[in-house]
């Protein structure tokens, strides 16, 4: 079984054998530049996993949102058609709990298929931990999904409704332009207006703080230059009309941490909205971290008001506490991969469960 998460910026995949994660991978896939980038990613997957041709393929996606397509329905259908051409009869699209759609049906079911990767991850988490919260901080977006009794809370299914509810926050630790965080920020004690230019991204912040895994830092920098500390400082400096020489290395590190705090504050505000909407306290609840920005979870929870009881929540990791990974030499690498590529792991696991259930019912 191979689970796929076809995004607008990355292609993520999980190889599942006998219910256990055997491998996880991510490839750069700037889909807005053309479908050939998805084809290139699939070719790399076939080279990595020779068994791809004989596997079953479970798919979720967000790439239909890119401006390559006329609209989301067009995107869902064209992505589905491309995958079906690769593996005829072996592809099923995730359309919500218990719903698996053949590519030929993608046109009719596109609203359920579009941008449902968060739902697959949350469904998988809720199966394992009956009450709590999924915090999936990715390269581009953050999903904040509450669940109880093994079921997802709330009725927001579309991106539009999730943007309204706060369950979808367009903040990530790699691709987010820094000018999307705040309009005014302090450097060396001086408050400065931010330049609304694509001079730097969140990757520059977390690269300088040392928190961003280099394996997750796959996209070109805003200026197309190097990702060295010096080049990273230069991009941060441009955000407030400065050059690197205008401050010390320690000042630029402090500046990066100020941007970090601004992003945490934005996500924490939306998280509080979600918890309030569902009247969900976190005392004794499972709080599951996933995504490239999972490292932010402890600090994020510290910024919640005390009424949520976040300090008494049970902090868990998707790779370690949800995904099924066999012990072995590659355990740590697979754990990190499952955390990063959680939706691809989730759709593989959920589809495997569905197939097993169907087999039992036929017997």
C-alpha positions, 0 to 999 in steps of 0.5 A: 500500500502506498499513501500519497499526499499531493500538495501544491508545493510537495509530494509526500508518500508512505510505503505501508507493508502489512500495516507497518510504515516501511518508508516515507519520502517527500519531494519538491513539487511546485505544482503551480508551475506545471503537472510535469513536476508531479510526474517527476515526483512520481518517477522518483517514487517509482525509482525508490520503490520498485514495488510501486507498480503492483501496489494499491494507491490511496490518495489525498490532495491539496494541490488542486488549489494551485493556480495551474487549474481553472478551479478546484474541480478541474484540479481534482480531476486532472490530478486524479486522471494523471494518477490513474494513468500511472496505475490503472485500476489501483488508485482510490481517492480519500473523500472522508471517513469510509469514503474511497472514490475511483478516479473516474468519479472524481468529477462528481465527488470533488468537494469531498476529495479537495483539500481533505488531507487534514481530515485523514490525519485527524481521523487516524489520530482520533482512532488512536486517541479518543479525545484531544487535538491535532496540531499539524504545523507544515511548511505552508499551513497549520491544521488545528483539529479537535476530536472527542469520542474518536470523532472529529469535532466541528462541521468545517470541511471546506478550506473556506469554512476552516479559515472562518473557524480557525481550524486552518491557519495559513502559517507554516515554518518554511514557505510563509512570507514574513510580511504575512506575520506582522506589520511592525517589528522590533530590531535592537529595541526600535519598532519598525514598519515591515516591508511588504515584499517577498524578501524572506520567509519563515524558513529564514527564521527557523534556519537561523534559530537552528530548529528547521530540519535541513531535509525540510528546507527544500524550496529556494530562498526568497532571493534564490541565494544560498541558505548559509547563516550570512545569506539568511541574515541578509534576507531578514535584514531586508525586511526592515530596510537594513543590511547585515552590517547594521547589526551583530549576529546576536542581534539578527538571532534575536530578530529571528526569535522576534519573528518566531514569537509573532508566528506563535502568537498568531497560531495560538490565537486561532488555537484558542478560538478552536478550543473555545468553539468546541469547549475542549479543555486539554487536561488529560487530553492527547495533543498530537504534533505533526508536520515540519513545525512540530517542534513549535508545539511546547511553546505554542501550548505555553501561550494558551490561557490557563483556562485550557489546561494545556500544561496538563495535556498529554503531548504526543508525536504522530510518528511515535504515538499514531503511526505504526512503525516497526522497531529497527535500524531506521526507526528514528528516520521513519518516525521523523518521516511519518511526522512530516508526511502524516497525511500520506501515512494516514491515508495508507493506514485508513485504506488498508483498514478499509480493505481488511474490513471489506475482506472480512465482510465478504467472508 
